[in-house]
Amino acid sequence: MTPNSELSAERRAGLAAVAGFAVLTLYFTGLFPPFGNPNELSRLEMVFAFVEQGTFRIDGAIPVLGDHEDKAVSGGHFYSNKAPGLAFAAIPVYRVLRVFFPPPRSASDAIFVLLRILTVSVLCVVALARFAARLGSAKGSALLVFALAFGTPLLFYGRSFFGHAWTAALLFLAWDLARKREERAPAGGAGLLAESAGLLCGWAAISEYTAAPLAMLLALRVARCGSWRTLALFAAGAAVPLLLLLSYDASCFGSPWVLSSAREAHRSYSELAGKGLFGFGAPSPRIAWDLLFHPARGLLLFSPFLVSAIPGFLAWWRSGEDRADCVFALAAVAGFFLLLTAYPNWHGGWSLGDRYLLPVLLFAGLAAGRGFGGPQGPPLRLLGHTPRVLALASPLSRSLFAAAAVFSAAAHFLLTASWSHFPLDVAWPPATGSLWFLQRGWIAPNLLAPLHWASLLPPAALTVAAGSLALRAARPFSARAFIAVPAGLLLLAATLLFPPALSYGTRLWRAAVYGAYAGLDPGREELRSVVLSASTPLEMRQAQGAWRLYGR
């Protein structure tokens, strides 16, 4: 294969990974009716209330879309307890959709699926495409894009109305625009790029409050690499969403300085928010370990290819190229990780993976692309010149990375093929949750859902095709290490064959969720079986409680 054809193969494979990501955000609805995820409901009700009822109060939206615990209370009225950035962006989109759709009657109506697609999903696809463009045609770049797109929670949250993937996309695109400004200066349009970068950065801060330190880091990077005028333009752009937030807080909570999280309606959330600084205390080594290795959430257990970001930052610094971006990305990833180690609710309740870490995923990806590098690697183009150190330079390195990427993509495909919202005590949910549900016929709602099991074949084929193109472009592999690629699948198979044991309470939860939301067990036979197996007084009390709530 000639050098030019190798570059073309990398570009095509990277584009295929982005296109596959986009198709899957459309293919799966992201909903599990009649279940309404509180995180999504809270935002949807804010959008519904503002457009349909002319208020940010969600009192009137709750009877229509459903009650939940993610509420704030002020002046005797309920509001969303979420940072409002995503809802602000969704309001004009919803207004347009209402021209073509009647008022929704539930949170699973088609208008809300389209709303998610036209906000969260579109922005995530654009961010992933820009990430791929920044990597260019460097050897292994398509494999890295595939791993991030299919082997992390980015795809699942890119097809959900959560704020995490949305915020990750905003931050990366803000950085990308800041880079474009530097590439074009002193050409025309540089000022508009700086303002746009600030706008996206500020919008990220009001979409997830924990992103505010990341926004400030990016502002420092802009100040370091630009002029005072550039920083002023960036700040002017960021001021727009910040002023929106201040106006919203003053209107809903009586002061521009009072956030929705300070008015939590749910007692446990209110108690957490009242401790430390908005619920954050001192960094905890235990939480740091759990963020990386917890059997239900651990980042490096579910996406082991990301371990390459650790040597990747070192390789990036030693290369001497793009030092400002190396410092920014490292400070963003390490600082954000340290911040979350101080948050007792780090696990995020019922969720998939470490969702709170998503805002820095793409910045970690920039480093992961250098993690197994060497001076002979083809160039990774970030800013108009060609760094000499690129990841995945050796055949053995590419093989090991490929094995980890294959494992990660297969695990996440299984995780999201059925119910995907797991509590912390469901250890290794691909085996103990997803596979268990799939064996009982519960398939994640999708465009071909009437085909039942067969509806998973198109997304599986698309994932395999995208991965195959990326693996082919990343060749050659070491002859001795080539077995590492099927080893990724064999490792996942081993975890499925020998799953960890679940507690009695967790088995109750699993059977209860299946009976309540799958629509496949109207007689609650699975739950009845677990209830009847109770053998201790504690288990019997748990069984009685579960049957009262879900045994109908």
N, C-alpha and C positions, 0 to 999 in steps of 0.2 A: 504494500500500500504506500503510495507516494505521500510526502508531507502534506500537500494540499488536500488530498482525499481524506487524510486523517483528520485535518482540521474541519473539513466538511462533515465528516461522520460525527465529530463531537458536537457541532452545531445542530445537526439534525436530531441527535439523541437528546440533547438538552431541550430542544423545542418539543420533542415528543413527550418528555417528562412533564413539561409545563402544560401541554395540551391535555395529557392524561389527567393531571390534577384538575384542570378546568372541567373536563367531562364528568369526573366523579363528584364534583361539587354540585353539578346539575342532576346527576343520576339518582343520588340518595336525597330524600327529602329532609333528613335530619330530625324528623319528628317521630314520636311514638304514642300517638293518640290511643286512649284518652289521657295519657300522662302529659302534663305540661311542666317542662323544666322551670323551676322558679327563676333561675338566672335569666332565661329568655323571656318568660312571662312578664317579669318586672319591666323590662325595656319595651316589650310589645304593648303593654298596657299604657305606658307613658305616651307612646306614639298614637295609639288609638284614642286616648283621652284628649290629647291636644287637638287632633284633627276632627274627631267626631263630636267632641263635647266642649271644645274651646278652653280647656284647662289642663294643667299638669297634674291635678289631683286624679288619682286612679280609683277613687271610690266607685264611680259609675262604670269603670271598665272591669272591675273584679267580678261582678255578677255575670258579665258576658263571657270573659275569657278564663276566669277561674281564680280562686284564692290561692295564696302561697305565703311563704315566710319572708320573702325578699322585699319587705316594705319598709318605708320610713314613715314616721308619724309627726305631724306638726299642726297645731291649732285644731286638733280633733279630726284631721283628714289624713288619708293615706297618700303617699307618694312612692315612686320608685326609690329604692335605696342605692341604686347603681350610679356610677359616674355617668353623666348624661350625654357624652360625646357621640356615641353610636346612635342613640335615639334622636339627637339633634340632626344628624346626617340623614336618618331614615325618614324624618317627617316630610320633607318635600317629595321624596320618592313615593311614600305612601299616598300623598295627595294626588300624584299623577296616576298611580295604580287605581285609585278609587274612581277615576273617570271610567274605567273599564270593568270594575268589579263592584258588586253590592257590598254593603256593610258586612264585615265578618261576624260570624256567630260563634266561632271557637278559635283557639290559637292554632289549630291545624288547618285552617282554611288556606286555599291556594294563594291568596293575596299575601299572606305572611311568608310563604315559601319563596315567592318572587321577590318580596322585600329583602329577605336574607340574601338571595342570589345577587340582587342589584346593589347591595351595599358590601357586606362582608366578603362574599365569594369573589366578586369582581375585583375588589381591592387586593385580595390575597393573590389572585392570578397575576395581576399587574406587578405586584411586588416580587413574586417568584420569577416572572419573566425578566424583570430588571436585575435580579440576582444572577440569573443565567447569563444575561448580557454582560454583566461585570466580569464574570469568569471567562467569557469569550470561548475560544476553542482550545484552551489549554488541556493537556492530557489529563483525563480523569474528571474534567469539569462536569460532564453529563452525569457521571456516576454520583457525584456529590449532589447535584440538583435532584436526581431521582431519590437519593437517600433522604434528603430533607423533605421532599414532597410526599413521599409514600411511607417513610420510616419514622415519622414523628407525629405527634398529635396535631400538627398544622393542618392536615387534610380534614380531620374530623371537626376541628373548630372553625375551619374555613367553610364548612357546610352547616354551621350552627350560628344562631344569633347571640353569640357570646362576644365579649369585648376583647378577648386575649389575642386571637389571630388578627383581628381588625387593628389592634394597637401595634402588633408586630409589623404589619404591613405599613402602617402610617410612619412608624419610626424609620424603617428601612428606606422608604421612599423619600422621607425628609433628608436622610443622609445622602441618598443618591442625587437629589436635586442640589444639595450643597456641593457635592463633587462636580456636578455638571456646571455649576456657576464658576468654579475654579478652572475647569477645563476651557470654558468659553471666554473668561475674562482676558482682555478688556473688550471682548466682542459685545454686540448688542444683546439685550435680553438678560444679562447677568443679574441686574437688579430685581427683575421679576422672579427669577429663579430663587434668589435669596428670600424674598417675601413668601414665595410658595413653600419653600422649605420650612420657614418659621410657622406658617399656617398649619402644615401637616404635623409639625412637631408639637405645637400647642394643642392641636386636636387630639393627638395621642395622650397628652397629659390630662385632658378632661374626659377621656374615654376610659382610662384606667388610672386611678390616682397614683398608683405605684410607679407609673411611667414618668412622673414629674421629675425625679432625679435624672432619668435618662435624657429627658428633654433639656435639662440644664447642662448635662455633659455635652450634648450636641451643640448647644449654644457656645460653650467654651471652645469646642473644636473649631466652630465657625470663626470665633474671635481670634483664635490662634493662627488660622490660615488665611484670614481675610483682613480687610480694613475696618476702621470704625464705622464707615458708611455701610459696609456689608452687614455688620452686626446690628446696626440700627434698622436696616431693612428686614433682617431676620426677626428682630424683636417686634417690629410693626406687624408682621404677619402673624406671629404667635399671640399678639395682643387681642386679635379678633376672637378666637375661641375662649380666651381667658375672660374677656369682657362678657361673653355669652354666659359663661359659668357663674360669674359674679351676679349678673342680673337674675339668673335662674335661682341661685341660692337666696338672694334677697326676696324674690317673689314667693318662694315656697317655704323657706325656713326662717324668714325674718331678718336675716343678715347676710351680706355677701360673703362673710367669712365662715359661715356655718355650712359644712358639707352634709350631704344626705346621710353619709355613714355615721354622722354624729347624732342622728335622730332615728336610729334603728328601732323598729317596732317589736321585733322578736327579742325576747328577754336575753337569750344566750348571746346573740350578736351584740346587743346593747352592752352587756357586761364586758364582752371582749373589746369593743371599741372604747370603753371607758378606762381600759388599762394601758399604761405606758403612753406612747404617742400614736393615737389612732389604732390601738391594738398591738403595736409593735413594741417589743421589749429589747432585751440584750440578745445578741447573736448566740445561737445554741449549736454546739458541735453535734448533738443528737439530731437536730432538725437537718443540719447539713448532710449528715450521713443518710438520713431518710430521703431527702430530696434526690440523692444519687442512687441509693441502693434499696429502698424500701420495696418489699415484694409486691406491693400493690401500686406503687407510683414511681419507683426509682428510675430516673432519667437514663442512667447508664445500663440498666437492666433491659429496658424496652428499646432504647436507641443506642446500642453500644458503639456504633461508628463515631458518635460524638466525642469519644475519648480522644480522638485525634486532634481535637481543638487544643488540648493541653500542650503537646509538643508543637502544635501549629503556631501558637502565639510566640513561642520561643524562636521557631524558624523564621517567622515574619519579622521579629525584631532584629535577628542576626542578619537578615537580608539587607537591612538598611533602607529598604524601599517603603514609601508611604508610612513613615514613622508616626505621623499625626493620626492616621487612621488606625494603626496598630494600637497606639495608646488609647484612643477613644474606644475601640471595640473591646480591648481588654478591660478597661475601666468599667465599661457598660456591663459586660458579662460578669466579671468578678464582683463588682459593686452591687449589681442587682441580685446576684446569688447570695451575697452576704446579707443584704437587706431582708430577703425572704427567710433566712435562717433565724431571724428575730420575730417571725410571725407564727404564733401558736397554731393558727388554722391553715398552715402551709399546704395541707393536703386538699383543701377545697371541697370537702364534703363528697357527695356523689359526683364523681367526675372520671374522666379518662386521663391518666398520666399526670404529669406536673404542669397543669395548665397555667399556673401563675408564672412559670419560667418562659412561656412562649414569646413575650415581647423582645427578648434578646436572642431568639433562636437564629435568625438570619445573620446576626453579627458573629455569633459563635461559628456559623457555617463558613464565613469568610476565613476564619482561622483553621477550621477543620480541613479545608482544602489545601493546607500547607503541612498538615500534621505528619505525613510520611514522606517529606520532601527530600530533594537532593539537588545539587547544583546543575545537573544535566537536564532537568525537567523543562518542557516547553513553557513559554511565558504565560503568566496570569496577568491580564491587562486590567488594571484598576484606574489608572489616571494618565492615559496617554503615553506612558512609557512601559517598559517590559521588565518586571521583577525577574530576577534570575532563579529564585527559589520557588518551586511549585510542588505541591503535594502530589502524592501518588506517582512519584517519579520511577521507582523501581518496580519490577514485576511482582516481587514478593509483597511489597507494600500494597499494591493494587489488589492482590489476591486477598490479603487479610481484610482490607477495607471492604472489598466486595462481599466477603462472607458476612461481615457485620451488617452491611447494607441489606443483603438478602434476608437475613434473620429479622432485622428491624421492620422491613416492608411486609414480610409474611405475618409477623406478629400483629402489626397494626391493621392489616387487612382482616385478620381473624377477629381482632378486638372490635372492629366497627361493622362487622357483618351482621351483628345482632344488637341486642341491648348494650349500651356503651357507658352507662352511668353507674359506676361501682363505688361502694363505700370502702373505707380504708381497710376493713378487715377481710376483704376478698383478696386473698393472696394469689398472685399470678392469674389475673382474670382471663387471659386467653384460654386457659384450660378450665378453671373453676367457674367461670362465668360465661363467656362467649360460646365456647364449645358445648357447654351444658345446655344452653338455650338453643343452639343450632341443632343439636341432636333431638330436640323436642319440636323442631319445625319453626322456630321463631326467627324470621328473617327481618333485617332492618328495612323499613319501608323505602321503596324505590320505584322508578318509573315502570318497571316490569314486574311489580310485586305479584300480580295474578299468576305468574309462572312459578311462583314459590321458589324452590331450590334452584331452578334453572335461571332465576333472575340474578344469581350471583356469578354466573358464568361470564357475562360481558365485562363486569368490572375486574374479575380475576384475569381474563384474557388481556384486558388493557394494561393492567399492572405488570403482567408477565412480559408483554410486548415492550413497554417502556423500559423495564429493567434489562431485558435482553439487548436492546439497542445501546443502553448505557454501558453494559458490560462489554459488549463487542467493541465499542469505541475506546474503552479503557485498556484494551489489550496492548502488548502481550502480557500474559500471566506467566509466573514461574511454573515450570513443569511440575516441580515437587509440591508447589502450593496450590495448584489448580483445584485440588480436591477441597480446598477451603470454601469454594462457592457452594457445592451441594452440602458441605458441612454445616452451613448456616441453616439450611432447611432441616437437616438431620437433628441439629441441636434443638430447634423448635419442636420437632416431632417428639424428641425425648422429654421435653418439658410437658407435653400434652399427655404422654403415656404415663408419666409419674407425677401427677399434680400434687400440690401440698394439701394436707387435710384441712377442712374448714370446721370452725366451731359450730355448735348446735344453733346458736343465734344467727350465724351467717347463712346456714342452710335454710333456716326459716325465712330469712329475708329473700333469698334467691327464689324459693318456691312461691312466696307471697307476691313478688314482683311479676313473676311469670303468670300467675293466676290472674292478677289484677289488670295487666296491660297487654299480654300477648293475644288475648282473645281465643286461645286454644285450649283452655282448661276451665270451662264454665263451672264444672263441678268441684273445682279446687282439689283435685285428686292428689297433685304433687304436694300441696300444702298439707292436706290431710295425712299423707304418709309421714311427713316430717313431724307433724304434731303428735301423731300416735307413737312415734319413736322416743318421745321424751321419757327420761329415766330418773331424773333427779328433781327435787322440789323447784330448783331454779329453772330448769328446762320446762317444767310443767307450767310455771308462771309465764315464762316467755311464750310458750305455745298458746296459752289462753289469750294473752294480749294480741298475738299475731292473728289468731282466729277471729277475735272480735273485730279487728280492723279489716282483714282481707278475706275472711272465710265466707263471703257472700257472692 
